[in-house]
Amino acid sequence: MGQKLVQEHERSDAALTQLSQQRYIPLPRPAAPDPAVLARFTRDDQELEQERYQQALDRWREADGAERRRWEAGQEARRQELTARQSEARQALTKLDVAATAAARTAWSRCDRSQLSAFS
């Protein structure tokens, strides 16, 4: 039982570390009009193309902002879940009189249970 608690604590700790290292990857940004291509357009067509690009850029900003908020909310939910599991494991280990340090948990999880019972 205790060894599983130590493993759960370590898994949660590792998952939290990994979660904190993840970075949001933005949606692909629309490509700007090619200046060489624009040079062949009439002035009106150039302005129209610039306007289309600006509209595409505005849509991208809105979509990317929404996607970033969804990603951040998912990250926060996962962080809260992992923190709760880690806390539960830590509390259970405390009830078993296992010290809160990583070294103590590791040493405790490697103990031979038959030898421990001799001290009880």
N, C-alpha and C positions, 0 to 999 in steps of 0.2 A: 504494500500500500504506500509506504513512505517513499520508496524508490520511484513509483509512478508519479507521486507528487513532485519529487525533485525533477523528474524528466519533464513534467508538464510546466513547471516553473521555467526551466531552461528553454523549452520550446517557445513559450510565450515571450521570454526575454529576447531570444534570437529573432522571432517574428517581429517584435517591436523595433528592433535594431534595423532589420531589413525594411520595414515599413517607413522608417524615418529617412532611409537612404533613397527611396523612390522619388522620382521627380515627374511632374506633369509634362507630357509631350503635347505641344499645341497641335491643333488641326492644321493641315497644309494650307498655307497662305496662298491666295490667288496670285497668279503671275502678273506682274506689271506689263503694260503694253511695251512691245519691243520698239525702241526709238527708231531703228532702221525702217521698220514697217510703217510706223506713224509718219515718217518723213515722206512716204509716198502718198499719204492721204491728203485730202483737201483740209483746209483749216476747220471747216464744220465737222468733217468726219473725225478729225483729231480730237476735237472737243467732245464729240459724242463718245468716242472710244475712251477718253479720260473719264467721262461721266459714268460709263458702264463699269470701268475699273473701280471707281470710287464706290459705286453701289455694291459691287462684289466684295470690296474690302469692308464696307460697313456690315454686310451680311455675315462675312467671315468673323469679324470682331464680335458680333452678337452671338453667333453659334459657338465660337471658341470660348467666350465668357461663360455661356451656359454649360458647356462641356467641362470647363475648369471647375465651376461650382459643384457639378455632379461628382466629379472626381474627388474634390476636397471633402465633400460630404461623405463619400464612401470611405475615404481614408480615415476620417474622424470616427466613423462608426466602427471600422475595423480596429482602430487604436483603442477605443473604449472597450470593445469586446476583449481584446488581448490584455488590456490592463486589468479588467475585472477577473479574467481567468488567472492571471499572474497573482493578483491579490488573494484570490481564493486559495490558490496553492500555497502561498506564503502563510496565510492564516492557519491552514491545516498543518503545515510544517511546524509552525509555532506551537500548536497544541501538542505536537509530538516532541516538543522540546528540542527542535533542530534550530541551531543558530541561524541568523539571517544572512550570514556571509556566504558567498559562492563557494569558498573553500570548505566551509563547514558542511554545506549541503552535499558537496561532492564526496567528502570523506564519509558522511553519514550514509549516502546511497551505496557506497562500496563495502559497507560493513557486512560481515557474515551474520545473518539473523540468529543462527544457533549460538554464536559467541555472545551476541547481545543479550540473549535470554539468560545467560549465566550471571549477568550483572543485575538482573531485575529482582 
